Amino acid sequence: MGRLRDVTATPTDDTPTGPALTALLRGRLREVSVLIEQHGEAALAGTSLSLPLNHLLDTVVAEPGVTVTEIANRLGKSQQAISQAANRLEKLGYIERRVGTGRAVALHATSTGRNASAEAVARELAAEDRVRELLGPERFDTLMALLAATRDTLRDEA
């Protein structure tokens, strides 16, 4: 793996600003996101889960009785997309649907689903540990803190 260059240096007068910087930031975040997802997908190789399916399963394990609508609203995804993913998890025997309050259909993990989720989460955490190792703990923690602060600031603005 190549060495990471120091990106903490003070910007110079020729540093892009305005729309060019915004495009650069968005592009850089997308590049890194793709690479992180590739690490995560590689970690799940040999399982029946992809990253999106594992994240849905992890949510159902953590919140028994959660509905497709609640998950779709949280993730900004369509109910149809979440329902299709839930169908796949149900066919794998990882979740079951139960009638909840009113007309809501609640999602619940099966014991097989809880075991699959635990294994997949452990694999994803190992992949993240590898990224921490590559960046170094201090840089990794700084990155995580900056991303959290950016998320919170942008959420507050919205």
C-alpha positions in Angstrom: 0.0 0.0 0.0 1.2 3.5 -0.8 2.1 6.0 1.9 -0.5 8.6 2.8 0.6 12.2 2.3 0.2 14.8 5.0 -3.1 16.6 4.3 -3.0 18.7 7.4 -0.8 21.4 5.9 -2.1 25.0 5.8 -3.8 25.9 2.5 -1.8 28.1 0.2 -3.1 31.0 -1.9 -3.5 28.7 -4.9 -5.9 26.4 -2.9 -9.2 26.0 -4.7 -12.1 27.7 -3.1 -15.9 28.0 -3.7 -17.6 25.6 -6.1 -14.3 23.9 -7.1 -13.5 23.1 -3.5 -17.1 21.7 -3.0 -16.8 19.5 -6.0 -13.3 18.3 -4.8 -14.7 17.5 -1.4 -17.7 15.6 -2.7 -15.5 13.8 -5.2 -12.9 12.9 -2.5 -15.6 11.7 -0.1 -17.1 9.5 -2.9 -13.7 8.0 -3.8 -13.0 7.1 -0.1 -16.5 5.8 0.4 -16.1 3.4 -2.6 -12.8 2.2 -1.2 -14.2 1.7 2.3 -17.2 -0.2 0.8 -14.9 -2.4 -1.2 -13.0 -3.3 2.0 -16.4 -4.1 3.7 -17.7 -6.2 0.8 -14.4 -8.1 0.7 -14.8 -8.8 4.4 -18.3 -10.3 3.8 -17.1 -12.5 0.9 -18.2 -16.0 1.4 -21.3 -15.0 3.4 -24.8 -14.5 2.0 -24.8 -10.9 3.0 -23.8 -7.7 1.2 -23.1 -4.5 3.1 -26.6 -3.1 2.6 -28.3 -6.4 3.6 -26.0 -6.6 6.7 -26.9 -3.1 7.7 -30.6 -3.8 7.4 -30.2 -7.0 9.4 -28.1 -5.3 12.0 -30.9 -2.7 12.4 -33.5 -5.5 12.8 -31.4 -7.3 15.4 -30.8 -4.0 17.3 -34.5 -2.9 17.1 -36.9 -5.9 17.1 -40.2 -4.8 15.7 -38.8 -2.0 13.5 -40.9 -1.5 10.3 -39.8 -1.1 6.7 -41.3 2.4 6.7 -39.2 3.5 9.8 -36.0 2.2 8.2 -36.8 3.7 4.8 -37.4 7.1 6.4 -34.1 7.0 8.4 -32.0 6.0 5.4 -33.7 8.2 2.9 -34.5 5.1 0.8 -37.8 4.1 -0.8 -40.0 1.7 1.1 -39.9 -0.5 -2.0 -36.1 -0.8 -1.8 -36.1 -1.6 1.9 -39.0 -4.1 1.4 -37.1 -5.9 -1.4 -34.0 -6.1 0.9 -36.2 -7.4 3.7 -37.7 -10.0 1.3 -34.2 -11.2 0.6 -33.4 -11.5 4.3 -36.6 -13.3 4.9 -35.8 -15.8 2.1 -32.5 -16.4 3.7 -34.3 -17.2 7.0 -32.7 -14.2 8.8 -35.8 -12.3 9.5 -39.5 -12.8 9.9 -42.4 -10.4 9.6 -45.1 -10.1 12.3 -48.2 -8.0 12.4 -47.5 -5.1 14.7 -49.8 -2.4 16.0 -52.4 -1.2 13.5 -51.5 -2.3 10.0 -47.8 -2.1 10.5 -45.7 -5.2 9.8 -42.8 -5.5 12.2 -39.5 -7.1 11.3 -37.8 -9.5 13.8 -34.5 -11.4 13.5 -34.5 -15.1 13.7 -31.8 -16.9 15.7 -30.1 -17.7 12.4 -30.3 -14.0 11.5 -28.8 -12.9 14.8 -25.9 -15.4 14.3 -25.3 -14.2 10.7 -25.4 -10.6 11.8 -22.9 -11.2 14.6 -20.5 -12.9 12.2 -20.9 -10.2 9.5 -20.5 -7.3 12.0 -17.3 -8.9 13.3 -16.0 -9.2 9.8 -16.9 -5.5 9.1 -15.2 -4.4 12.3 -12.1 -6.3 11.3 -12.1 -4.5 8.0 -12.4 -1.2 9.8 -9.5 -2.2 12.1 -7.4 -2.7 9.0 -8.2 0.8 7.8 -7.3 2.1 11.2 -4.0 0.2 10.9 -3.3 1.7 7.5 -4.0 5.2 8.6 -2.6 5.0 12.1 -4.8 5.3 15.1 -4.4 9.1 15.6 -5.3 9.9 11.9 -8.2 7.4 12.0 -9.6 9.0 15.1 -9.2 12.5 13.7 -10.9 11.5 10.5 -13.8 9.9 12.4 -14.1 13.0 14.6 -14.1 15.4 11.6 -16.7 13.3 9.8 -19.0 13.3 12.9 -18.5 17.0 13.4 -19.3 17.7 9.7 -22.4 15.5 9.8 -23.7 17.2 13.0 -23.0 20.7 11.6 -24.7 19.9 8.3 -27.7 18.3 10.1 -28.1 21.4 12.3 -28.1 23.6 9.3 -30.8 21.6 7.5 
